[in-house]
Amino acid sequence: MDSVARAAPAPRLRALRRSLCSALVAATLATSVSVTGLSQPAFAKGPESLADLADQVTDAVVNISASTTVEARPNTRSGPQLPPGTPFEDLFEEFFSKRGGRGGGGDGEAPRQQSRKSNSLGSGFIIDASGIVVTNNHVIGDANDIQVILHNGTKLKAEIIGKDPKIDLAVLRVKPEADKPLKAVPFGDSEKMRPGDWVIAIGNPFGLGGSVSAGIVSARGRNIESGPYDNYIQTDAAINKGNSGGPLFNMNGEVIGINTAILSPTGGSVGIGFAVPSATASQVIDQLREFGEVRRGWLGVRIQNVDDATAEALGLKGGARGALIAGVDEKGPAKVSNLEVGDVIVKFNGTAVKSSSDLPRIVAATPVGKVVEVIVVRKGAETTKSVTLGRLEDNEKPQLANARQPEAESAVRQALGLNLSNLTDDLRRRYGIKDTLKGVVVMRVDPNSTAADKQIKPGELIVEVGQEPVTTPAEVTKRVEQLRKENRKSVLLMVASASGDVRFVALGLD
C-alpha cells in the first residue's frame, strides 16, 4: 500500500503537497534575497566540456603492470603427516615417493621447485619523450618485471631509475619504438591551485585504462599520517584502485598532483582522494633522475607541536605556531649552530613554520650542505642562527624504553596533580633511569588531572619548570608559585623518559 501511495498520491494529497512546496520555495527565495541582497542566486559554472583537454593529455598517461615472481620452497610434506616411529613408516615413505605425493615428481625423483607470481596494476605518466615515466612506489613495489602500456596498447619493458618510499614515488625508463614517439606532459605549479579549482584525473581504475574523471581541488596541505612529509592535495575527482600513480591535471593540461591514496570504507571512491603535489614531487623526481636516490637535508632535532597552552607558557607572541625543539642530536648541524632544547623554530630558510609538521618537509626539501638562516624564539625573544644542513640518513628511529609500573609510594611534595620525589640511586635503579639524567621523579599521577591527560607517567623526570632546571620537589613548587604570581595561565614542563628522550608538556595553573 505504501509503494502505491508513493507512486500515485490521491488528489487531495497532491493539492496539499503542491501548496506546501509553493510555500517552501517562496520561503527559500525570500531568505536568499534578504540574506544576499540578490534577485537571483549565483551558481558556479563548470567547463562545458573536458573532451579537448582529455584528448590533449591522454596519450601521455600509461598503465603500469608490475609482476613479482617469488621462488617458493619445495613442498616436501604434502602427504599424510606421520609421527616418527609409525609402524610401516618406510612403506609409507616409499609409496608416496613413487606417487610424488610428498613433493616428489613421481618415480622417486627430486621435488620440483615451485614459484609464485603476483601482479599489480596501476597508472603512470610520461614526463620526458625520451622515455621517463613517473608512478607510485607502491605500484611497482619489489617487482622484477615491469611493463608500461601506452594508450594505444603498445607494451614497453621498463627499468627502475629510482624510487622513494617516503613520498611514494618511482621513476622508470622505457625505450620508445623508433617510429612511435612518446607524448610527454609538463608539471604545473601546485602552489597556485586553490580549493574549488577544476581538475581531471586520468588512469587505470580497476584495469579500465584511459578512464577520465573530473572534480575540484577540495583542500590543500592534507596530512593523512602516511609518512613524515604528508602535504597532499585532496580532490573529489573519482580515484579508485588502479588510479595510483596517475596524474591530476589542471585546466592547462599540466600535472599538479600524482594520485596516491583514497579514503574509503568500501574500497571504492567516495569523493575523497589524495595526490602528491607537483611542488613536492618534482624535487624528488629530479633527484631520482640525477642520483637514483633522494638526498634530503638534515637539521638534527627532535620536535613537537606547539599548542595554545604551550605558546602561552613560552611567551610566544602571535599564538600557537612553530616547531618546539624537544631534543638535539649531539652530532647534528643544530648542535654545532647552538640550537637548544626549548627553542621554537618559527622560520626556516625564509619560510614560515606554521606547525611542527611543516618543518621536516621544509628541511628535507633544502639542499644538503646549504647554509640557511633559522629564526627561533628563545625565552620570548627572537634570535637568528646560521645552520649548515647535513644529509638525512634513512636510519630506523630507536624505540623508546618502556617505563616499568612503580609500586604505590608516598610522595615528598605534590603539585599539578603530580607526586614528586628527589632522584635517588634507589629510584634510578627502580625505574632504569639513565645515569646522566637529572631532575625530579614523578611517583604518582592523579588520574583526574591534566597531567594524566597529557600522558605524564610515573618513573619519568621533571627536568625543567617554566624553562628553569629543577632538581628537587621544592624547586618545582617554588617555580610554579612564581609563575602563578606572574599571572601565567599555564606552566611548561620539560619531561624526560627513563632513556633520556624529552618532550614539553603545558599544564594549566587555574
ABEGO torsion letter per residue (X at the ends): XAAAAAABBBAAAAAAAAAAAAAAAAAAAAAAAAAAGBABBBBBBBBABAAAAAAAAAAABBBBBBBBBBBBBBBAAABBBBBBGBBGAAAAAAAAAAAGAAGBAEGGBBBBBBBBBBBBBBBBBBABAAGBBBBBAAAAEABABBBBBBAAGBBBBBBBABBBAAAGBBBBBBBBBAABBBBBBBBBBAAABBBGBBBBBBBBBGGBBGBBBBBBBABBGBBAGABAABBBBBBABBBBBGABGBBBBBAAGBBABBBABBBBAAGBBAGBBBBBBAAAAAAAAAAAAAAGBBBBBBAGBBBBBBBAAAAAAAGBBGEBBEBBBABBBAABAAAAAGBBBGBBBABBGGBBBABAAAAAAAAAABBBGBBBBBBBBBGGBBBBBBBBBBBBBBBBBBBBBBBBBBBBBBBABBBGGBBBBBBBAAAAAAAGBBAABBEBBBABBBAABAAAAAGBBBGBBBABBGGBBBABAAAAAAAAAAAAAAGBABBBBBBBBAAGBBBBBBBBAX
